[in-house]
Amino acid sequence: MVFTPSREAGSSSSDAFRNLLEDSYHKRSLIHLASGSQVPLLRNNVWLVVRGMVKLGAITIHGDDLLLGLAGPSEPFGEPLSGVEAFEARTLCDTDLLCLTLQDIQADPALSAGMLQALAQRYRQSQALLGLMALRRVEERVRGFLELIASDYGQPCEEGLRLNLRLTHQEVASALATTRVTVTRVIGNLRDEGWLRTDAQRRLVISHLPRR
């Protein structure tokens, strides 16, 4: 394993926050967006992912796409949480979202506490991505990136952890400051080693990570 933070320490808090959100679902309308939809970023509003996955990115001054992170179930994102210009959010699969105002969060102590825990997880992910950039070999960055998202969002299967989200090689390259050609070569090498597999639905499976 190259570099993967653990979520175990906050698992009970995450479960409590998830239960709190489940109660909120009955009182609020969920927003359903199809895969590939852009999520509108509203001032003083925070989105929470209920089901699905959202890609967080930005556009550089040269017009290139940057992958800044991912938001999965019970994780927040939104305009108040980003200081990046040209920030955007797009669904990676069919996704259900809950929209909360900053006033909603501030008025509910339990929701505020849960949001703090969720933000802490997003912070850990950002720190992990920064840590990967310190690795000199691109092969280590790619391996570490796949370990990170599998640990955070992978689904257990017989072979290890399956990635149900689909990221292009270009998106992985933009997250790791390398080229699409290099990412394609490294992923091919990882398949040849047996470290990485592709299932019948062409989803990536990291075979060496333990099933959770």
Secondary structure, 3 states (H helix, E strand, C coil): CCCCCCCHHHHHHHHHHHHHHHHHHCCCCCEEECCCCECCCCCCEEEEEEECCEEEEEECCCCCEEEEEEECCCCEECHHHCCCCCEEEEECCCEEEEEEEHHHHHHCHHHHHHHHHHHHHHHHHHHHHHHHHCCCCHHHHHHHHHHHHHHHHCEEECCEEECCCCCCHHHHHHHCCCCHHHHHHHHHHHHHHCCEEECCCCCEEECCCCCC
